[in-house]
Amino acid sequence: MKHRVAFTLIGGHAWMGGLNYQVNLISALLEFENQRVEPILFLGDDVSIEVLERFNALDGLKIVHSQVFNRYHKNRRLLKAIVTGCDADALAVFKLHEIDVVFEAADFYGWHFNIPTIAWIPDLQHRKLRQYFGFFAFWKREIGFRMQVYAKRHIILSSLDAAKDFQQFYKLPNERLHVVNFSVPVHPIKFDFEALLAKYNLPRHFFYLPNQFWQHKNHECVIKALGIAKREGKDIVVAVSGNHEDSRDPDYFPKLLSLITAESVEENFRVLGMIPYEDVQALMLSAAALINPSRFEGWSTTVEEAKSLGVEMLLSDIHVHREQAEKYAQFFGQDIPSQLADIMSKSPKVDIDKRVQDLGNALKESNCRMSLFATRFSNVVEMALKSL
């Protein structure tokens, strides 16, 4: 029996990781679990064209547009769910389309919501890096997670590391806590290496850091590593893409710009801003290695993308990076930029032709991980239905 699962928009330009997670999950379900699960995406009519195009490209995905899911209704619906125990507006739309299970992320439909609901929690950053959250930002997340636990949701986390943290703080029964590692698909892409370098004014040997400019992403370590390398006479370039805005600290990006100037690495730390998704993959394939200096992750999308493309990685030595990419990466201390500088200075030049040729093997491994992603998620769907 096929189960109809409702999704609403996660992320967007403000959080590309959430959007990518959702696109990849739905893609995996459509390809590998279409006999057990039918994903249905509910969107408001205020979704940007760029975001809509990502979902329109998923063959077989049913999309339902309703003003109920417009952004400006979200706070009112949340308040109603908290006060009355049920987001009646969303419930009515889901019932109309005969939804069996609802996927809840960065949202809450109420503890009296009478459709089985699965909640995805990307990480517990607010608990582990409390210093990056103001009073209201901390309690908004904390209350949201507690409500999902109280409402007896089945909770999906993306790593064993996150599950350990969750049990430490919330003591959820094991039968309602599920670890589902997400993966990303690899599609053979064609691009002109020389044209790509010219487009972004990059040398043939460079590193790539595609993280949002958020405090915990720890761009400072890379900037300081480049400064150390430059003082040692080594000219290393890191291309950096991602959203410049951190709502928790609007001054964070300006502080990074000041650090770049202080370290005299304006020509070494190349800020590209937001770039097309196809260029992200092309830059990964072209770089000597992907860098992720993050202080905290639930399960890194950029690391998973690099794994799927067969790209070398330089990662901060945190538990989840070890869990996710132990055999694929070199590790450096998140607060030891000299280690990163040393590793970068010794990284060999990439053979772009060989890397593109090897994509076939990466594709096979990626397909296995995507299939497992879809299977594990579908198993949680069936468990949620059985626990009614």
ROVO-668789 format. One record per residue: residue in one letter; y, x, z of N, C-alpha, C in turn. Coordinates in steps of 0.1 Angstrom, whole numbers, padded with zeros to 4 digits, always signed. Layout:
# ROVO-668789
aYXZYXZYXZ
...
***
This chain:
# ROVO-668789
m-0012+0008+0000+0000+0000+0000+0012+0009+0000
k+0022+0006-0009+0034+0013-0010+0045+0008+0000
h+0051+0017+0007+0061+0013+0017+0075+0016+0012
r+0084+0006+0013+0097+0007+0008+0106+0013+0020
v+0112+0025+0017+0119+0032+0027+0134+0033+0023
a+0143+0028+0032+0157+0028+0029+0164+0041+0034
f+0172+0046+0025+0181+0058+0028+0195+0054+0026
t+0204+0059+0034+0218+0058+0031+0224+0072+0030
l+0236+0074+0025+0241+0087+0022+0242+0096+0034
i+0237+0108+0032+0239+0119+0042+0248+0129+0036
g+0258+0133+0044+0266+0144+0039+0275+0141+0027
g+0276+0151+0019+0286+0150+0007+0293+0163+0007
h+0305+0163+0001+0312+0176+0000+0316+0182+0014
a+0317+0173+0024+0319+0178+0037+0307+0185+0044
w+0295+0181+0039+0283+0187+0044+0273+0188+0033
m+0273+0198+0025+0264+0199+0014+0250+0201+0018
g+0248+0207+0030+0234+0208+0035+0227+0195+0037
g+0234+0185+0042+0229+0171+0044+0226+0165+0031
l+0235+0166+0021+0233+0160+0008+0221+0166+0001
n+0220+0180+0001+0209+0187-0005+0196+0183+0001
y+0195+0182+0015+0183+0177+0021+0179+0164+0016
q+0188+0154+0015+0184+0141+0011+0180+0141-0004
v+0187+0148-0013+0183+0148-0027+0169+0154-0028
n+0166+0165-0021+0153+0172-0022+0142+0163-0016
l+0145+0156-0005+0135+0148+0001+0131+0136-0008
i+0141+0129-0014+0138+0118-0023+0131+0123-0035
s+0135+0135-0040+0129+0141-0052+0114+0144-0049
a+0111+0149-0037+0097+0152-0034+0089+0139-0033
l+0095+0129-0027+0087+0116-0025+0085+0110-0039
l+0094+0110-0048+0092+0104-0061+0081+0112-0069
e+0081+0125-0067+0071+0133-0075+0057+0133-0069
f+0056+0134-0055+0043+0137-0049+0038+0125-0041
e+0046+0116-0037+0041+0105-0028+0045+0091-0033
n+0045+0090-0047+0050+0077-0052+0039+0066-0051
q+0027+0069-0046+0017+0059-0044+0018+0053-0030
r+0025+0061-0021+0026+0056-0007+0040+0052-0003
v+0050+0058-0009+0064+0055-0005+0073+0053-0017
e+0081+0042-0016+0091+0040-0026+0105+0041-0019
p+0112+0053-0022+0125+0054-0016+0136+0046-0023
i+0144+0039-0015+0155+0031-0021+0168+0036-0014
l+0178+0040-0022+0190+0045-0017+0201+0034-0017
f+0207+0032-0006+0218+0023-0004+0231+0030-0003
l+0240+0027-0012+0253+0034-0013+0264+0024-0013
g+0276+0028-0007+0288+0020-0009+0293+0022-0023
d+0304+0015-0026+0310+0016-0039+0321+0026-0039
d+0322+0034-0029+0332+0045-0028+0327+0059-0029
v+0314+0060-0034+0308+0073-0035+0314+0081-0047
s+0316+0093-0045+0322+0101-0055+0313+0102-0067
i+0319+0105-0079+0311+0106-0091+0301+0118-0090
e+0306+0129-0084+0298+0141-0084+0285+0138-0075
v+0287+0131-0064+0275+0128-0055+0266+0119-0062
l+0272+0108-0069+0264+0098-0075+0255+0105-0087
e+0261+0114-0093+0254+0121-0104+0241+0128-0099
r+0242+0134-0087+0231+0141-0081+0219+0131-0080
f+0222+0119-0076+0211+0109-0074+0207+0102-0087
n+0216+0100-0096+0213+0094-0109+0203+0103-0117
a+0203+0116-0113+0194+0126-0120+0180+0125-0115
l+0178+0117-0105+0164+0116-0099+0157+0105-0106
d+0148+0108-0115+0141+0098-0123+0132+0089-0114
g+0135+0076-0115+0127+0066-0108+0133+0061-0095
l+0144+0067-0091+0151+0063-0079+0158+0050-0080
k+0155+0040-0072+0163+0028-0072+0175+0029-0063
i+0187+0026-0068+0199+0027-0060+0205+0013-0059
v+0209+0009-0047+0215-0004-0044+0229-0001-0039
h+0239-0007-0046+0253-0006-0042+0257-0018-0034
s+0263-0015-0022+0268-0026-0014+0280-0021-0006
q+0291-0029-0005+0303-0026+0002+0300-0024+0017
v+0289-0029+0022+0285-0028+0036+0284-0013+0040
f+0281-0004+0030+0279+0010+0033+0291+0018+0028
n+0302+0012+0026+0315+0019+0023+0318+0027+0036
r+0325+0039+0034+0328+0047+0046+0337+0040+0056
y+0346+0032+0051+0356+0026+0061+0349+0016+0069
h+0337+0011+0066+0330+0002+0074+0321+0008+0085
k+0319+0021+0084+0309+0028+0092+0312+0027+0107
n+0324+0030+0111+0328+0029+0125+0326+0015+0131
r+0330+0005+0123+0329-0009+0128+0314-0012+0129
r+0306-0008+0120+0292-0011+0121+0285-0004+0133
l+0289+0008+0135+0284+0016+0146+0288+0009+0160
l+0300+0005+0161+0305-0002+0173+0297-0015+0175
k+0294-0022+0164+0287-0034+0165+0272-0031+0170
a+0266-0021+0164+0253-0017+0168+0252-0013+0183
i+0262-0007+0188+0262-0003+0202+0264-0015+0211
v+0274-0023+0208+0277-0035+0216+0266-0045+0216
t+0262-0049+0204+0252-0060+0203+0237-0055+0202
g+0236-0042+0200+0222-0037+0199+0216-0037+0185
c+0224-0042+0175+0219-0043+0161+0231-0043+0151
d+0229-0034+0141+0238-0034+0129+0234-0045+0120
a+0239-0057+0123+0234-0069+0116+0237-0068+0101
d+0249-0062+0097+0252-0062+0083+0242-0053+0075
a+0239-0042+0080+0229-0033+0074+0216-0040+0073
l+0212-0046+0085+0199-0053+0086+0197-0063+0075
a+0208-0071+0073+0207-0082+0063+0205-0076+0049
v+0212-0065+0046+0210-0059+0032+0196-0054+0031
f+0191-0047+0041+0177-0041+0041+0167-0052+0040
k+0168-0063+0047+0159-0074+0047+0159-0080+0033
l+0170-0082+0027+0171-0087+0013+0163-0080+0003
h+0162-0066+0005+0155-0058-0004+0141-0054+0001
e+0136-0062+0011+0123-0060+0016+0119-0046+0021
i+0128-0040+0029+0126-0027+0034+0116-0027+0045
d+0107-0017+0045+0097-0016+0055+0101-0006+0066
v+0107+0005+0062+0111+0015+0072+0125+0020+0068
v+0134+0023+0078+0147+0028+0075+0148+0043+0080
f+0154+0051+0072+0156+0065+0075+0171+0066+0081
e+0172+0070+0093+0185+0071+0100+0189+0085+0102
a+0201+0089+0097+0206+0102+0098+0221+0101+0100
a+0226+0108+0110+0241+0107+0113+0245+0093+0113
d+0237+0084+0119+0240+0070+0120+0232+0064+0131
f+0234+0051+0135+0226+0044+0145+0227+0029+0142
y+0215+0023+0140+0215+0009+0137+0212+0000+0149
g+0211+0006+0161+0209-0003+0173+0195-0003+0178
w+0194-0005+0191+0181-0005+0198+0173-0018+0196
h+0180-0029+0191+0173-0041+0188+0171-0043+0173
f+0173-0033+0165+0172-0033+0151+0157-0035+0148
n+0153-0045+0141+0139-0049+0141+0131-0044+0128
i+0136-0033+0122+0129-0026+0111+0125-0013+0117
p+0113-0008+0116+0109+0005+0121+0118+0016+0115
t+0123+0024+0124+0133+0034+0120+0129+0048+0124
i+0131+0057+0114+0129+0072+0116+0142+0079+0116
a+0145+0087+0127+0157+0094+0128+0155+0109+0124
w+0163+0114+0116+0163+0129+0113+0174+0135+0120
i+0171+0145+0128+0181+0153+0136+0180+0168+0130
p+0191+0172+0124+0190+0185+0117+0189+0197+0127
d+0196+0196+0138+0195+0207+0148+0202+0203+0161
l+0201+0211+0171+0207+0209+0184+0218+0219+0187
q+0226+0221+0176+0236+0231+0177+0246+0228+0189
h+0249+0216+0191+0259+0212+0201+0254+0216+0215
r+0241+0217+0217+0235+0221+0230+0234+0236+0231
k+0230+0243+0220+0228+0257+0220+0241+0265+0218
l+0251+0260+0211+0264+0266+0209+0275+0257+0214
r+0274+0254+0227+0284+0245+0233+0298+0249+0230
q+0301+0262+0230+0315+0267+0229+0321+0263+0216
y+0314+0259+0206+0319+0255+0193+0323+0240+0192
f+0320+0233+0203+0323+0218+0202+0333+0214+0213
g+0343+0207+0209+0352+0201+0219+0345+0190+0226
f+0352+0184+0236+0347+0174+0245+0341+0162+0237
f+0350+0157+0228+0346+0145+0221+0335+0147+0210
a+0336+0159+0204+0326+0163+0194+0312+0164+0200
f+0312+0171+0212+0300+0173+0219+0293+0159+0223
w+0301+0151+0229+0296+0138+0234+0293+0128+0223
k+0299+0129+0212+0296+0120+0201+0282+0123+0196
r+0278+0136+0195+0265+0140+0191+0255+0137+0202
e+0259+0140+0214+0249+0139+0225+0246+0124+0228
i+0256+0116+0228+0253+0101+0230+0245+0096+0218
g+0248+0100+0206+0240+0096+0194+0226+0099+0196
f+0223+0111+0199+0209+0116+0201+0202+0108+0212
r+0209+0106+0223+0203+0099+0234+0200+0084+0231
m+0209+0078+0223+0206+0064+0219+0194+0064+0210
q+0192+0074+0201+0180+0074+0193+0167+0075+0201
v+0168+0084+0211+0156+0085+0220+0154+0072+0228
y+0165+0066+0233+0163+0054+0241+0158+0043+0232
a+0162+0042+0219+0158+0032+0210+0143+0034+0205
k+0137+0044+0210+0123+0047+0207+0121+0050+0192
r+0130+0057+0186+0129+0062+0172+0117+0072+0171
h+0111+0072+0160+0103+0084+0156+0113+0095+0151
i+0113+0107+0157+0123+0117+0154+0117+0128+0145
i+0124+0131+0134+0120+0142+0126+0129+0154+0128
l+0123+0165+0131+0130+0178+0132+0124+0187+0121
s+0132+0197+0117+0128+0205+0106+0121+0218+0109
s+0120+0222+0122+0114+0234+0126+0108+0233+0140
l+0098+0241+0143+0092+0242+0156+0102+0246+0166
d+0112+0255+0162+0122+0260+0171+0131+0248+0176
a+0134+0239+0166+0142+0228+0170+0135+0218+0178
a+0122+0217+0176+0113+0208+0184+0112+0213+0198
k+0111+0226+0200+0111+0231+0213+0124+0228+0221
d+0135+0230+0214+0148+0227+0220+0149+0212+0224
f+0144+0204+0215+0145+0189+0217+0137+0185+0229
q+0125+0190+0230+0117+0187+0242+0124+0192+0255
q+0130+0203+0254+0137+0209+0266+0148+0200+0271
f+0155+0194+0262+0167+0186+0266+0164+0171+0267
y+0154+0165+0259+0153+0151+0259+0139+0146+0263
k+0129+0154+0264+0116+0150+0269+0110+0138+0262
l+0110+0139+0248+0104+0128+0240+0089+0129+0240
p+0082+0117+0241+0067+0118+0239+0063+0124+0226
n+0053+0132+0227+0049+0140+0215+0046+0132+0203
e+0040+0119+0206+0037+0111+0194+0049+0106+0186
r+0061+0107+0192+0073+0103+0185+0081+0115+0180
l+0076+0127+0181+0084+0138+0177+0076+0145+0166
h+0082+0147+0154+0075+0153+0143+0083+0164+0136
v+0076+0175+0133+0082+0186+0126+0078+0185+0112
v+0088+0184+0103+0086+0183+0089+0095+0193+0082
n+0089+0205+0079+0097+0215+0072+0102+0210+0059
f+0115+0211+0056+0119+0207+0043+0118+0219+0033
s+0117+0215+0021+0117+0225+0010+0126+0221-0001
v+0128+0230-0011+0137+0227-0022+0129+0230-0035
p+0132+0222-0045+0125+0224-0058+0131+0236-0066
v+0123+0242-0074+0127+0252-0083+0125+0247-0097
h+0136+0247-0105+0135+0244-0119+0140+0256-0127
p+0132+0260-0137+0136+0271-0146+0150+0268-0151
i+0160+0277-0149+0173+0275-0153+0177+0286-0163
k+0185+0283-0173+0190+0293-0182+0205+0295-0180
f+0208+0308-0179+0222+0311-0177+0225+0325-0184
d+0237+0327-0187+0241+0340-0193+0246+0349-0181
f+0238+0360-0178+0241+0368-0167+0255+0374-0168
e+0258+0380-0180+0271+0386-0182+0283+0376-0181
a+0281+0364-0187+0291+0354-0186+0293+0349-0171
l+0282+0349-0164+0283+0345-0150+0292+0355-0142
l+0289+0368-0144+0297+0378-0137+0311+0377-0141
a+0314+0375-0154+0328+0374-0159+0335+0362-0153
k+0328+0351-0152+0334+0338-0146+0339+0340-0132
y+0331+0348-0124+0335+0349-0110+0339+0364-0107
n+0342+0371-0117+0348+0385-0116+0339+0393-0106
l+0326+0394-0109+0317+0401-0100+0311+0413-0107
p+0308+0424-0099+0301+0435-0105+0286+0432-0107
r+0279+0441-0114+0265+0439-0116+0257+0439-0104
h+0261+0446-0094+0254+0447-0081+0262+0441-0070
f+0258+0429-0065+0265+0422-0055+0255+0414-0046
f+0260+0410-0035+0252+0401-0026+0258+0387-0026
y+0250+0377-0021+0255+0364-0022+0254+0357-0009
l+0265+0350-0004+0265+0343+0009+0270+0329+0006
p+0261+0319+0004+0265+0305+0001+0265+0296+0013
n+0272+0299+0023+0273+0290+0035+0287+0284+0036
q+0287+0272+0042+0300+0266+0046+0307+0275+0055
f+0321+0274+0055+0329+0282+0064+0330+0276+0077
w+0319+0275+0085+0318+0269+0098+0316+0281+0108
q+0321+0279+0120+0321+0290+0130+0307+0296+0132
h+0297+0287+0133+0284+0293+0137+0278+0300+0125
k+0283+0299+0113+0278+0306+0102+0280+0321+0102
n+0290+0325+0110+0291+0339+0114+0295+0348+0102
h+0305+0344+0094+0309+0352+0083+0315+0365+0088
e+0320+0365+0101+0326+0377+0106+0317+0389+0106
c+0304+0387+0108+0295+0398+0108+0295+0405+0094
v+0295+0397+0083+0295+0403+0070+0308+0410+0067
i+0319+0404+0071+0332+0410+0068+0333+0424+0075
k+0328+0424+0088+0329+0437+0095+0319+0447+0090
a+0307+0442+0085+0298+0451+0078+0304+0458+0066
l+0311+0450+0058+0318+0455+0046+0328+0465+0050
g+0335+0463+0061+0345+0472+0066+0339+0485+0070
i+0328+0485+0076+0320+0497+0080+0316+0505+0068
a+0310+0497+0058+0305+0504+0046+0317+0510+0039
k+0328+0504+0038+0340+0509+0031+0345+0522+0037
r+0345+0522+0050+0350+0534+0057+0340+0546+0055
e+0328+0542+0052+0318+0553+0049+0317+0556+0034
g+0327+0551+0027+0328+0554+0013+0318+0546+0004
k+0313+0535+0009+0304+0527+0001+0311+0514-0003
d+0311+0511-0016+0319+0500-0021+0309+0488-0024
i+0307+0479-0015+0298+0468-0016+0305+0455-0017
v+0300+0446-0026+0306+0433-0029+0297+0422-0024
v+0303+0412-0017+0296+0400-0013+0304+0388-0019
a+0297+0380-0027+0303+0368-0032+0300+0357-0022
v+0310+0349-0019+0309+0339-0009+0314+0325-0014
s+0305+0315-0013+0309+0302-0018+0307+0292-0006
g+0313+0280-0007+0312+0270+0003+0325+0264+0007
n+0324+0253+0014+0336+0245+0018+0344+0254+0029
h+0357+0254+0027+0366+0262+0036+0369+0255+0049
e+0366+0242+0050+0371+0234+0061+0361+0233+0072
d+0365+0236+0085+0357+0234+0097+0365+0224+0105
s+0360+0212+0106+0368+0201+0113+0369+0205+0128
r+0359+0213+0133+0360+0216+0148+0370+0227+0150
d+0374+0235+0140+0384+0245+0142+0391+0248+0129
p+0401+0240+0126+0409+0242+0113+0414+0256+0111
d+0416+0263+0122+0421+0277+0121+0410+0287+0118
y+0398+0283+0117+0387+0293+0115+0388+0300+0102
f+0390+0293+0091+0391+0300+0078+0404+0309+0077
p+0415+0305+0082+0427+0314+0083+0424+0327+0091
k+0416+0325+0102+0413+0337+0110+0404+0346+0102
l+0395+0341+0094+0386+0349+0086+0395+0357+0076
l+0405+0350+0070+0413+0357+0060+0421+0369+0067
s+0425+0366+0079+0432+0377+0087+0422+0389+0089
l+0410+0386+0092+0400+0396+0095+0397+0404+0082
i+0396+0397+0071+0394+0403+0058+0405+0414+0055
t+0418+0410+0058+0429+0419+0056+0428+0430+0066
a+0425+0428+0079+0424+0438+0089+0414+0449+0085
e+0402+0444+0079+0392+0453+0075+0394+0459+0061
s+0405+0455+0054+0408+0460+0041+0396+0458+0031
v+0390+0446+0031+0379+0443+0023+0382+0431+0013
e+0395+0430+0009+0398+0419+0000+0390+0419-0013
e+0387+0431-0018+0380+0432-0030+0365+0432-0028
n+0361+0433-0016+0346+0433-0013+0341+0420-0008
f+0349+0412-0002+0345+0398+0003+0351+0388-0006
r+0344+0384-0017+0350+0376-0027+0348+0361-0024
v+0358+0354-0021+0357+0340-0017+0358+0331-0030
l+0347+0324-0033+0347+0317-0046+0350+0302-0044
g+0349+0297-0031+0352+0283-0028+0340+0274-0032
m+0343+0262-0035+0332+0252-0039+0329+0255-0054
i+0316+0256-0057+0313+0259-0071+0301+0250-0075
p+0299+0248-0088+0289+0239-0093+0275+0243-0088
y+0266+0233-0085+0253+0236-0079+0245+0245-0088
e+0246+0243-0101+0238+0252-0110+0242+0267-0109
d+0255+0269-0106+0260+0283-0105+0255+0289-0092
v+0252+0280-0082+0247+0286-0069+0233+0292-0072
q+0225+0285-0079+0211+0290-0082+0213+0303-0091
a+0222+0302-0101+0223+0314-0110+0228+0326-0102
l+0237+0324-0092+0242+0335-0084+0231+0341-0075
m+0223+0332-0070+0212+0336-0062+0202+0345-0070
l+0199+0341-0082+0190+0349-0091+0196+0362-0095
s+0210+0362-0095+0217+0374-0100+0220+0384-0089
a+0220+0380-0077+0224+0389-0066+0213+0398-0061
a+0217+0409-0055+0207+0419-0050+0199+0412-0039
a+0206+0403-0031+0199+0396-0020+0208+0385-0016
l+0202+0374-0010+0210+0364-0003+0212+0369+0011
i+0224+0366+0016+0227+0369+0030+0229+0356+0038
n+0223+0355+0050+0226+0344+0059+0227+0350+0073
p+0240+0351+0078+0243+0358+0091+0243+0348+0102
s+0239+0335+0100+0242+0324+0109+0237+0327+0123
r+0244+0321+0133+0240+0322+0147+0230+0311+0150
f+0229+0301+0142+0221+0290+0145+0218+0281+0133
e+0205+0277+0132+0201+0268+0121+0190+0259+0126
g+0189+0247+0120+0178+0239+0122+0166+0243+0113
w+0170+0246+0101+0161+0251+0090+0170+0253+0078
s+0172+0265+0074+0183+0268+0065+0180+0264+0051
t+0189+0256+0045+0187+0252+0031+0189+0264+0022
t+0198+0273+0024+0200+0285+0016+0188+0294+0016
v+0183+0296+0028+0170+0304+0029+0159+0298+0021
e+0158+0285+0022+0147+0278+0015+0149+0279+0000
e+0161+0278-0005+0164+0280-0019+0161+0294-0024
a+0164+0304-0016+0161+0318-0019+0146+0320-0020
k+0139+0314-0010+0124+0315-0010+0119+0309-0023
s+0124+0298-0027+0119+0291-0039+0122+0298-0052
l+0132+0306-0051+0136+0314-0063+0130+0328-0063
g+0123+0332-0052+0118+0345-0051+0128+0356-0050
v+0139+0353-0043+0151+0362-0041+0149+0369-0028
e+0153+0382-0027+0153+0389-0015+0163+0383-0005
m+0161+0385+0008+0170+0379+0018+0173+0389+0029
l+0186+0389+0034+0190+0396+0045+0195+0385+0055
l+0187+0384+0067+0189+0373+0076+0192+0378+0090
s+0201+0370+0097+0203+0373+0111+0190+0370+0118
d+0188+0378+0129+0175+0378+0136+0175+0367+0146
i+0174+0355+0142+0173+0343+0151+0159+0337+0149
h+0154+0330+0159+0140+0325+0159+0137+0317+0147
v+0146+0308+0143+0143+0299+0131+0142+0307+0118
h+0150+0317+0117+0149+0325+0105+0135+0333+0104
r+0130+0337+0116+0117+0343+0117+0106+0333+0113
e+0108+0321+0118+0098+0310+0116+0098+0307+0101
q+0110+0307+0095+0111+0302+0081+0108+0313+0071
a+0111+0325+0074+0111+0335+0063+0106+0349+0068
e+0097+0349+0077+0093+0362+0083+0088+0372+0073
k+0080+0368+0063+0075+0377+0053+0083+0379+0041
y+0095+0372+0040+0103+0372+0028+0116+0380+0030
a+0119+0384+0043+0133+0389+0045+0133+0402+0053
q+0145+0408+0053+0149+0419+0063+0159+0412+0073
f+0158+0417+0085+0166+0410+0096+0175+0420+0102
f+0187+0415+0106+0197+0423+0113+0202+0415+0125
g+0207+0422+0135+0213+0416+0147+0226+0408+0143
q+0227+0396+0148+0238+0387+0144+0251+0393+0148
d+0251+0402+0158+0263+0408+0163+0263+0423+0161
i+0255+0427+0152+0254+0442+0149+0257+0444+0134
p+0270+0443+0130+0273+0445+0116+0269+0458+0110
s+0268+0469+0118+0264+0482+0113+0249+0481+0107
q+0241+0473+0113+0227+0471+0108+0228+0465+0094
l+0236+0455+0093+0237+0448+0080+0243+0458+0069
a+0253+0465+0073+0259+0475+0064+0249+0485+0059
d+0241+0490+0068+0230+0499+0065+0220+0493+0055
i+0216+0481+0058+0206+0475+0049+0212+0472+0035
m+0224+0467+0034+0231+0465+0021+0232+0478+0013
s+0236+0488+0020+0238+0501+0013+0226+0507+0007
k+0214+0503+0013+0201+0508+0008+0194+0498-0002
s+0200+0486-0004+0193+0476-0013+0194+0481-0027
p+0182+0480-0034+0182+0484-0048+0188+0474-0057
k+0192+0479-0068+0198+0470-0078+0187+0460-0083
v+0191+0448-0086+0182+0438-0090+0179+0439-0105
d+0166+0437-0108+0162+0436-0122+0162+0421-0126
i+0173+0416-0132+0175+0402-0134+0164+0397-0144
d+0160+0404-0154+0150+0399-0163+0137+0397-0156
k+0133+0407-0148+0120+0405-0141+0120+0393-0131
r+0132+0392-0124+0133+0381-0115+0132+0367-0122
v+0138+0366-0133+0137+0353-0141+0123+0351-0146
q+0116+0362-0150+0102+0361-0155+0093+0357-0143
d+0096+0361-0131+0088+0358-0120+0090+0344-0114
l+0099+0337-0120+0102+0323-0115+0090+0314-0116
g+0081+0317-0125+0069+0309-0127+0060+0309-0114
n+0059+0321-0108+0051+0321-0095+0059+0315-0084
a+0072+0316-0084+0080+0310-0074+0079+0295-0075
l+0078+0290-0087+0077+0276-0090+0064+0270-0084
k+0053+0277-0085+0040+0272-0080+0041+0271-0065
e+0046+0282-0058+0047+0281-0044+0057+0270-0039
s+0068+0269-0046+0077+0258-0043+0071+0244-0044
n+0064+0242-0055+0057+0229-0056+0048+0226-0045
c+0040+0236-0040+0031+0234-0029+0039+0230-0016
r+0050+0237-0014+0059+0234-0002+0065+0220-0004
m+0069+0216-0016+0075+0203-0018+0065+0192-0016
s+0053+0194-0020+0042+0184-0019+0039+0182-0004
l+0039+0193+0004+0036+0192+0018+0048+0185+0025
f+0060+0188+0021+0072+0181+0026+0071+0166+0025
a+0067+0162+0013+0066+0148+0010+0054+0141+0018
t+0043+0149+0018+0031+0143+0025+0034+0141+0040
r+0040+0151+0046+0043+0150+0061+0053+0139+0064
f+0063+0138+0055+0073+0127+0057+0066+0113+0056
s+0057+0112+0046+0050+0099+0044+0041+0096+0055
n+0035+0106+0061+0027+0104+0073+0035+0098+0085
v+0047+0103+0086+0056+0098+0097+0060+0083+0094
v+0062+0080+0081+0065+0066+0078+0053+0057+0082
e+0041+0061+0079+0030+0053+0083+0028+0052+0098
m+0031+0063+0106+0030+0063+0120+0041+0053+0126
a+0053+0053+0120+0063+0044+0125+0059+0030+0123
l+0053+0027+0112+0048+0013+0109+0037+0009+0119
k+0028+0018+0122+0017+0015+0132+0022+0013+0146
s+0034+0019+0149+0038+0018+0163+0046+0006+0166
l+0047-0004+0157+0054-0016+0159+0049-0024+0171
***
